[in-house]
Structures are given as C-alpha cells and as structure tokens.
Amino acid sequence: MPIYEYQCQKCKEVFEIFHKIDEECNPACPKCLGKAKKLISATNFILKGAGFYVNDYPSKSRQEARKSEKEASEKPISVKTEEKKAEKKADAK
C-alpha cells in the first residue's frame, strides 16, 4: 500500500496515511481534527536488478569499450586486406 501525505487546512500539520489507491479517504488531522488536503511529494524510487544498470547506465569503462567496438566495426575493410585473405585461402589449398 502506498503512503500518502496530507496537510491540515487549519493548523498546517503534515501527516502520512497508508491506504489503497482506489480507497476513498477523507482524513482528519490527528492534532486538531481539521480537514486535510492531499500533498504531492517526492518518492523513493529505486530500480534494482542485474540487467537494468548494466544495460541502461554502464560504467565509464563499459562505455569506452562499446565505443571502440562500434568504431572498429564501422571502419571500411581495405582492398589489400581482402586480397591478403584470398591469398591465405589459396595457399592453404
């Protein structure tokens, strides 16, 4: 169940309540029993798991390795290299 923050409209006291998302909640201030208004607040959102961090937020060394692999695959193969490969195959036969 999520935690919701509320603020009293009379005394401005801020308090938290646990309740379901679809549950109707008309909270009263625990201090003065006044009407309360729901607040929008920051949450603690933590992504855990082996795949998430490695895939989406790699370390500097992984970024550099990926960059060098990409550059190596983008380099055009020279004609001489292809000729050498063909000669090696012919020599092997």
C-alpha positions in Angstrom: 0.0 0.0 0.0 1.3 3.5 -0.8 1.9 6.2 1.7 0.1 9.4 1.2 1.0 12.8 2.7 -1.7 15.1 3.9 -1.7 18.7 5.3 -4.3 20.0 7.6 -6.0 23.1 6.3 -6.4 24.6 9.8 -3.2 24.0 11.7 -0.9 23.2 8.6 0.2 19.9 10.3 1.7 17.4 7.8 1.0 13.7 8.4 1.1 10.4 6.5 -1.6 7.8 5.9 -1.4 4.3 4.4 -4.3 3.4 2.2 -5.1 1.7 -1.1 -5.0 3.7 -4.3 -8.7 3.1 -5.1 -9.8 3.6 -1.5 -11.8 6.8 -0.6 -10.0 8.7 2.1 -11.3 11.8 3.8 -8.6 12.1 6.5 -8.9 14.3 9.6 -5.9 16.0 11.2 -4.7 13.9 14.1 -3.8 17.1 16.0 -6.9 19.3 15.6 -9.3 17.0 13.7 -9.5 19.6 10.8 -10.0 18.8 7.2 -6.8 17.7 5.3 -5.6 18.1 1.8 -3.5 15.5 -0.1 0.0 16.7 -0.9 2.1 15.8 -3.9 5.5 14.7 -2.7 8.7 13.1 -3.9 9.0 9.4 -3.8 11.8 7.0 -3.1 12.1 5.2 -6.4 14.9 2.6 -6.7 15.5 0.4 -9.7 17.2 -2.8 -8.7 18.3 -5.8 -10.8 21.3 -7.1 -12.6 20.1 -6.2 -16.1 18.8 -2.7 -15.6 22.0 -0.9 -14.5 24.3 -2.8 -16.9 22.2 -2.2 -19.9 21.0 1.3 -19.4 23.7 3.0 -17.3 27.0 1.4 -18.0 30.2 2.4 -16.2 32.8 4.6 -18.0 34.9 1.6 -18.9 32.0 -0.2 -20.5 31.0 2.9 -22.4 34.6 3.3 -23.8 34.7 -0.4 -24.7 31.4 -0.1 -26.5 32.6 3.0 -28.3 35.8 1.3 -29.5 33.9 -1.8 -30.7 31.5 0.4 -32.6 34.4 2.4 -34.2 36.1 -0.9 -35.2 33.0 -2.2 -36.8 32.5 1.0 -38.8 36.0 1.1 -40.4 35.9 0.1 -44.0 37.8 -3.0 -45.0 40.6 -2.1 -47.4 41.1 -3.9 -50.7 44.6 -5.1 -49.6 43.1 -6.8 -46.5 40.7 -8.7 -48.7 43.4 -9.6 -51.1 45.6 -11.0 -48.3 42.7 -13.1 -47.0 42.2 -14.5 -50.6 45.9 -15.3 -50.8 45.9 -17.1 -47.5 42.9 -19.3 -48.6 44.7 -20.1 -51.9 47.9 -21.0 -50.0 46.0 -23.2 -47.6 44.6 -25.3 -50.5 
